Amino acid sequence: MDYKILYQGTFPIIEARMQQGEFLKAESDAMVSMSPTIDLEGKMEGGFLKGLGRMLSGEKFFFQTLYARRGPGTVLLATAAPGGIQDVQLDGSYGLCVQKDGFLAATHGIEVSTQMQNLLKGLFSQEGFFILKISGKGLVFLSSYGAIHSINLEAGEEIIIDNGHLVAWPDYMEYRMEKAASGWISSITSGEGIVCRFRGPGTILIQTRNPKGFGSWVRQFMPSGR
């Protein structure tokens, strides 16, 4: 499939030029426009339980699938949030763990499921007890709130990341959750609380903005209820 990510750095959009017989699956409501040769369907991929798992991870119950059944055609896809789009080619040797709202679209051969986190990570991460697990061989498009930045770690190298800025990381990477500062009071008063410590090797994708932080910023301008 031939594609371009247009308007990177502003409000990006995917332009996918599909040959007859090709198809994409995408997050519900991702389609912006499509050629008349493209058929659009809503599908509960993987059955009820997998659909329910995606809902628990913050995604939608249904995917939309776009088939080029009646000839080649062009599809435009976009994310709801103002942010970046990153393409990732998976070769089947590893999977991706993805935060909620991080999946946008994928080609044939990619499976989107859920993975349950342990009690500590579920309680204190912004992703909750379930995160998305993307595996298989094919092309994946990830979306973010803000731009996407890659952090490459060598073997044994570590980095600490605010979990509100996580987008995706390889499923083989080691990480643990810990206090942002040496004490609980400093961790809470710093505004960071719990952070994630990752250990390489691997590449972590982060977003330059924090949705929860933006929500707090907006609320200060909202009139208080009476």
N, C-alpha and C positions, 0 to 999 in steps of 0.2 A: 504494500500500500504506500502510495506517495502522499506525503503530508508536509505541512509547514505550520509552525507556531507563529502567528502574526501578532504584531504590536507588543512584543515582549518589552517589559519595562513600563507599560501603561496599563491597558486592560486587554490581555492577550486572548486570542481565539485560535482554535485548531481548524485548519483547512485540510480536510482529508479527501483525496481524490481516489475513489474506490473503483476497482475493476469489477466486471460482472462476476458474481459469485462470492465476493468478499463481504465481510460484515464486521461491524463494531458493536460492542456493548458499552453502554455509558450510564452514568448516573441519571436517575429520573429527572426530566426537565432540562437536560444538557443541550438538546438540539436547538440551534438557532435558525438554521435553514438547511434545505436539502433539495437535490434534484428530483424531478418527478419519477425517475427510475429507481429511487430508493424507497423501500418499504419500512415503515416504522411500527414496531410492536412493543408492548409492555410485557415483560416476562418475569416470573418468579423463579429465577435460576436456582437449581439445586433443591427445590421443594420448599415446603413450609418451614421446616426447622432451620435451614440455612437462611431463608428470608428473615425469620425471626432473629437469628443471630446477628444479621446485618443491622437490624433495627436497634438491638441492644448495644451495638458498637457506635451508634449515632448516624448510620447511613439509612437510606430508604429501603423499604421492603421489596420494591420492584426495580429492575433494571429496564432501560429501554434498549432495544436492539435495532440496528439499522442495517438492512440487507440491500445489496445492489443486485437484485434478482433479475431485473429486466434490462440490464445494460450498465455501463459505467456511469458514475455520477459523483457529485461533490457534496460533502456534508460540512457544515460549520458547527462546532461545539464550543461551549463556553461554560464557565463556572459562575455560580451565583455571587460568590464573594469577590471583592476587589483585590486581586492578588495575582500570583504567578502561576505558570503551567510548566511542568518539567516532564520530559519524555525519558523513560527508562527502558532499556532493552534487557529482558531477562532471558538467560540461556538454559534455565532449568536446574542449575547447580545450587541455587539458593532462592529463598523467598524474601519478601519485604514485609515488615511490620509497618502499618500505616495508621496514623491518628484519624479520628473521626473527621469526615468531610474531606479527607485527603484524596480519595479515589475519584477520578473524573471519567476515564474511558480506557478500553483495552481492546486488543485485537484477538483473533481466534487463538486458542491455546493457553489463555490466561484464566486462572480460577481465582475468584474472590470469595474468601470464607472468613470466619472469625476465629480468634484465639483468646482463650480465657487467661487473664493474668492472675497471679497469686494475690492473696489477701492484702498485703501491704501495698503493692502496686495498684491494685484496684481501688483501694480506699483513698490514696493520696495522689494518683495521677489524674489529670484532667480528662483522660480517655475513659476512665471507669474500669469495670472488670473485664470488658471485652474490647479488643482492638481488631482491626482488619488484618488479615493475612492474605497476601497476594503471591501466587506461585504459578509455575508453569513456564512455557517458552513462548515469548511474544513481546509485544510492545505495550507498555503501560503509560498512561498520562496521569500525573499527579497534580493536584491543585493546592493552593495555599492561601492564607490571608497575609498579604504583603508579598514581597519577592521571596524566591527560594534561593537559599545559600547552601553550598556544599562544604562540609567539614571532613577532610580526609585524615584518618588516623593511621599511623604505622603500628606494627605489632608492639603491644605493651604501652602505647601512648594513651593517655587519658584526657578527657575533657568533661566539664560540668555544664549542663544545659538546663535552662528553665523549661519544665515540661510543657508549658503553654506555647512554646516556640517549636516543638517537634513536629515534623511532617512525616518522615519515614526513615527506617534504618534496616540493614540486613538482619535476617532472623538468626544469624550465627553470632552476632555481636553480643558481648557481655555488657550488662549494665545493672546498676542498682540505684535505689532511691535513698536519699539522705537529706539531712538538714542543710539549708543553704549556708548557715554560719555555724560557729562552734557550739552555740547554745540555742535553745528553743526561742527565747525572748528576742535575741538578735535576728534569728531566722524569720520570725513573724513580723517584727517591726521594720525589717528591711524591705518587706513587701514580696519577698521571694518564697518563704516557707520551705517547701520540699522541692528538691532538684534531682536531676538524673545524672549519674556519673557513668559515662561510657568508656569502655576500654577497647582499643584497636587490636587487630586491624579491621578497617571497614570505613565506609563513607556514610555520614549522617546528613540528611536533608533537613534544614530548619527553615522556618518562616520568619521574616523580619518584623512581623507584628504579632501581637498576642490578642486573640479575640476577646478573652475575658478582661484584659486590661482596657481594651477599647470600649467594652460595655460599661465598665466603671467610669470611664471618662465621659461617656454620653449621659449617664444617669445624673451627673452633677448639674446638667442643664435642664433636666426634666422637672416640671412643677411637682411638688410633693402633694400626695393625696390628702384630702381632708375627711 
